[in-house]
Amino acid sequence: MSNYIRARSDEHKEERLSQIKEATEELFNTCPYTEITLTTIAEKLGWSRANLYKYVTTKEEIFLEISAEKMKVYYNSLLSAFPEGNNFSLEVIAEIWAGILNANQNYLRYVSYLNPVVETNVTVNRLAVFKKKYYDLAYAFRDRLSQMLKISQDEAYKIQLDVLFYSSSNAVCCYKNPIVLEALEQINITPPPMDFYKDMKDFLKMRLDWINKLVKNGNAV
């Protein structure tokens, strides 16, 4: 553990936390979530578990912090790609949004673990901070989407959630888990090819076309 030097300032503490998040991300890119523990994270860093405990107490704390950073990138990308007052067609909206989802597949993998696992294993205070960041960003895009589609904020938020949950589910399916591939190989099953961008674009187009029909018929809320 010779490479571990205890943080002596807030700046050094932030540096240690960055190292922890980087190591956790590397593990998440190669291992199933269930196989990642504080022990494996400490080993990845070359630290003792006791040293890791100086900065975090659960792996979920780390995943929550990483999710917050990736969430910010995703929503800021959406807000930048859809400037206020734009007049994009539904086709263009679907293409742009699908491209952003495709570029943020790693974030979507984290989303799939947030509600059922991560958010139930952190302190209320940490979760409150995370939720504040989420709603600030999600509501900003909700308002933008409401203006773009000429629908209510509630309907815009529902569309946003539909897209987020559908895409996060697909992002996990697209992830090449070696254990899953080995199991499929044993039973002689070849999974069908998946085109994440195309699937997301088709789903968005379907969802947006449906809400557009409601608007034209005067049924959208």
HELIX and SHEET records of a PDB file:
HELIX    1   1 ASP A   10  PHE A   28  1                                  19    
HELIX    2   2 TYR A   33  GLU A   35  5                                   3    
HELIX    3   3 LEU A   38  LEU A   45  1                                   8    
HELIX    4   4 ARG A   49  LEU A   52  1                                   4    
HELIX    5   5 LYS A   59  ALA A   81  1                                  23    
HELIX    6   6 LEU A   90  ALA A  103  1                                  14    
HELIX    7   7 GLN A  105  LEU A  114  1                                  10    
HELIX    8   8 VAL A  118  THR A  120  5                                   3    
HELIX    9   9 VAL A  124  LEU A  149  1                                  26    
HELIX   10  10 GLN A  153  CYS A  174  1                                  22    
HELIX   11  11 PRO A  178  GLN A  186  1                                   9    
HELIX   12  12 PHE A  196  LYS A  216  1                                  21    
END                                                                             
